[in-house]
Amino acid sequence: MREERKKKDRTALALVLCFCVVALTSVFAVKAGLDKLNTAEKDIEISKNAKTESSDTQAAARTPVVDSKDSESSAKQNTSADYIVPVDGGTVQMEYSMDMPIYSKTLDQYMTHPGVDIAVPLSTQVKAIAHGTVTKVFKDDRYGMTVEITHENGIISTYSNLAEDGLAEMGDVVDQGQVIGAVGETALFETLEDAHLHLEMTKDSACVDPAEYIKGL
């Protein structure tokens, strides 16, 4: 009896020990699996961060750097060297004045003046101040026969008080210095003035002083 009980106890103890070994082995296996999973997640996170930093670096490399000197250069595209005086041998007899009214001999009153009047003899040839396209040819109620030329960079030049004959035609592409007409006496608002060319300029549809763009005026 005692011998059989001892055998049973030994068997039970052996089973308990085996169970403990299996349990410990399972615990260690699970822990090792968790460690590997955590390590893999960390590796993925590190890889993502590295890719993000690489993308940011490449994006920064692709982003153009604007030099302030380039901006200043762009702002100076329209200089007096780009435009020429449209008539030879003339003198300004009435200046551009949009801020302060000036006296008009013809109208006998003070009024603003959106251009410059350049005194020259009748029939003096009128030339384009720069390369451009003729966009209007018409008779203005105030300043007579008029030719409008559209240039680059938002500049438009308008030549008035022209003779009716020999005008450029709408759609003509003209070079700087090309003749577009001749000085006449068609401006009703300036009939008492000496013979002259009435010249106006606009920049992005706003009136500007031609003397600020044309060297020699």
C-alpha positions as CSV (number, residue, x, y, z in Angstrom):
1,M,0.0,0.0,0.0
2,R,2.7,2.5,1.0
3,E,4.7,1.6,-2.1
4,E,1.8,2.2,-4.4
5,R,1.0,5.5,-2.7
6,K,4.6,6.6,-3.1
7,K,4.5,5.8,-6.8
8,K,1.3,7.8,-7.2
9,D,2.8,10.8,-5.4
10,R,5.9,10.6,-7.6
11,T,3.7,10.5,-10.7
12,A,1.6,13.5,-9.5
13,L,4.8,15.4,-8.6
14,A,6.2,14.7,-12.1
15,L,3.0,15.9,-13.7
16,V,3.1,19.1,-11.7
17,L,6.7,19.7,-12.6
18,C,6.0,19.1,-16.3
19,F,3.0,21.5,-16.1
20,C,5.2,24.1,-14.5
21,V,7.9,23.7,-17.1
22,V,5.3,24.0,-19.9
23,A,3.8,27.0,-18.3
24,L,7.1,28.7,-17.9
25,T,8.1,27.9,-21.4
26,S,4.8,29.4,-22.7
27,V,5.3,32.6,-20.6
28,F,8.9,33.0,-22.0
29,A,7.6,32.3,-25.6
30,V,4.9,34.9,-25.2
31,K,7.2,37.5,-23.7
32,A,9.8,36.9,-26.5
33,G,7.0,37.3,-29.1
34,L,5.8,40.6,-27.5
35,D,9.4,41.9,-27.4
36,K,9.8,41.1,-31.1
37,L,6.5,42.8,-31.9
38,N,7.6,45.9,-29.9
39,T,10.9,46.0,-31.7
40,A,9.3,45.6,-35.1
41,E,6.9,48.5,-34.3
42,K,9.8,50.7,-33.2
43,D,11.7,49.8,-36.5
44,I,8.6,50.8,-38.5
45,E,8.2,54.1,-36.6
46,I,11.9,54.9,-37.1
47,S,11.6,54.1,-40.8
48,K,8.5,56.3,-41.2
49,N,10.3,59.2,-39.5
50,A,13.3,58.8,-41.7
51,K,11.1,58.8,-44.8
52,T,9.3,61.9,-43.6
53,E,12.6,63.7,-42.9
54,S,13.8,62.7,-46.3
55,S,10.7,64.0,-48.0
56,D,10.9,67.3,-46.1
57,T,14.5,67.6,-47.2
58,Q,13.7,66.9,-50.8
59,A,10.7,69.4,-50.7
60,A,13.0,72.1,-49.3
61,A,15.5,71.4,-52.0
62,R,12.8,71.8,-54.6
63,T,11.5,75.1,-53.2
64,P,12.9,78.0,-55.1
65,V,14.7,80.6,-53.1
66,V,13.8,84.2,-54.2
67,D,16.7,86.6,-53.9
68,S,15.7,90.1,-52.9
69,K,18.0,91.3,-55.7
70,D,15.9,89.4,-58.2
71,S,12.8,91.1,-56.9
72,E,14.4,94.5,-57.2
73,S,15.5,93.7,-60.7
74,S,12.0,92.6,-61.7
75,A,10.6,95.9,-60.3
76,K,12.9,97.8,-62.5
77,Q,11.8,96.2,-65.8
78,N,10.2,99.5,-67.0
79,T,13.0,102.1,-67.1
80,S,13.5,105.2,-69.2
81,A,15.9,103.2,-71.4
82,D,12.9,101.1,-72.6
83,Y,11.1,104.0,-74.3
84,I,12.0,106.7,-76.7
85,V,10.7,110.2,-77.3
86,P,8.0,109.8,-80.1
87,V,8.9,113.0,-82.0
88,D,12.2,114.6,-82.9
89,G,13.2,118.1,-81.8
90,G,10.2,118.8,-79.6
91,T,9.8,120.5,-76.3
92,V,7.2,119.9,-73.6
93,Q,4.7,122.8,-73.6
94,M,2.2,121.3,-71.2
95,E,3.2,118.8,-68.6
96,Y,1.3,115.8,-67.1
97,S,-0.8,117.0,-64.1
98,M,-3.4,114.8,-62.5
99,D,-2.9,116.0,-59.0
100,M,-3.2,119.7,-59.6
101,P,-5.3,121.5,-62.2
102,I,-3.4,123.6,-64.7
103,Y,-4.6,126.4,-67.0
104,S,-5.9,125.5,-70.4
105,K,-5.7,128.4,-72.9
106,T,-8.3,126.9,-75.2
107,L,-10.9,126.2,-72.5
108,D,-9.9,129.2,-70.4
109,Q,-10.1,127.3,-67.2
110,Y,-8.0,125.1,-64.9
111,M,-8.2,121.4,-65.4
112,T,-6.2,118.2,-65.0
113,H,-4.0,117.1,-67.9
114,P,-3.6,113.3,-68.3
115,G,-0.6,113.5,-70.7
116,V,2.2,115.7,-72.0
117,D,2.0,118.0,-75.0
118,I,5.2,118.0,-77.0
119,A,5.5,121.1,-79.3
120,V,6.7,120.3,-82.8
121,P,5.8,121.6,-86.3
122,L,2.7,120.3,-88.1
123,S,3.3,117.1,-90.1
124,T,6.2,116.0,-87.8
125,Q,6.4,112.2,-87.9
126,V,5.2,110.4,-84.7
127,K,7.0,107.2,-83.8
128,A,6.1,104.3,-81.5
129,I,7.9,104.7,-78.1
130,A,8.4,100.9,-77.9
131,H,7.5,97.7,-79.6
132,G,3.8,96.8,-79.4
133,T,0.5,96.2,-81.1
134,V,-1.9,98.9,-82.3
135,T,-5.1,98.2,-80.4
136,K,-7.2,101.3,-81.2
137,V,-7.4,104.0,-84.0
138,F,-10.2,106.5,-83.5
139,K,-11.2,110.2,-83.3
140,D,-11.4,111.3,-79.7
141,D,-13.9,114.1,-79.0
142,R,-11.3,116.1,-77.0
143,Y,-7.9,115.2,-78.4
144,G,-8.7,114.4,-82.0
145,M,-7.2,111.6,-84.1
146,T,-5.7,109.0,-81.8
147,V,-3.6,105.8,-82.1
148,E,-3.3,103.5,-79.1
149,I,-0.4,101.0,-78.8
150,T,-0.4,98.2,-76.2
151,H,3.1,97.2,-75.0
152,E,4.5,94.7,-72.6
153,N,4.3,94.9,-68.7
154,G,0.8,96.5,-68.7
155,I,2.0,99.7,-70.5
156,I,-0.3,101.4,-73.1
157,S,0.8,104.6,-75.0
158,T,-1.8,106.9,-76.6
159,Y,-0.9,109.4,-79.3
160,S,-3.4,112.2,-80.1
161,N,-3.9,115.4,-82.1
162,L,-2.7,113.4,-85.2
163,A,-3.3,114.2,-88.8
164,E,-6.1,112.1,-90.3
165,D,-3.9,110.7,-93.1
166,G,-1.1,108.1,-92.9
167,L,-2.2,106.5,-89.6
168,A,-1.2,103.0,-88.5
169,E,-4.0,100.5,-88.6
170,M,-5.5,98.6,-85.8
171,G,-3.8,95.2,-85.4
172,D,-0.5,96.4,-86.7
173,V,2.6,95.1,-84.8
174,V,5.0,98.0,-84.7
175,D,8.7,98.2,-83.7
176,Q,10.2,100.9,-81.4
177,G,10.7,104.0,-83.6
178,Q,8.3,103.0,-86.3
179,V,6.2,105.8,-87.7
180,I,2.5,105.5,-86.8
181,G,1.3,108.9,-88.0
182,A,2.0,112.7,-88.1
183,V,1.2,115.7,-86.0
184,G,-2.0,117.4,-87.0
185,E,-4.5,119.9,-85.5
186,T,-7.5,117.8,-84.7
187,A,-7.7,118.2,-80.9
188,L,-10.7,120.5,-80.1
189,F,-9.6,120.9,-76.5
190,E,-6.2,122.3,-77.5
191,T,-6.8,124.3,-80.7
192,L,-5.2,127.5,-79.3
193,E,-2.0,125.7,-78.3
194,D,0.9,125.6,-80.7
195,A,1.2,122.5,-82.9
196,H,2.0,119.5,-80.8
197,L,1.6,115.8,-80.0
198,H,-0.6,114.9,-77.1
199,L,1.0,111.8,-75.5
200,E,-0.6,109.7,-72.7
201,M,0.6,106.6,-71.0
202,T,-1.1,104.1,-68.6
203,K,0.3,101.3,-66.5
204,D,-2.2,98.6,-65.6
205,S,-5.0,100.9,-66.7
206,A,-3.9,103.8,-64.4
207,C,-2.6,107.1,-65.8
208,V,1.2,107.7,-65.4
209,D,3.5,110.6,-66.2
210,P,5.2,109.8,-69.6
211,A,8.2,111.9,-68.4
212,E,8.9,109.2,-65.7
213,Y,9.2,106.5,-68.4
214,I,10.7,108.3,-71.3
215,K,14.2,109.8,-71.0
216,G,14.5,113.2,-72.6
217,L,11.0,114.5,-71.9
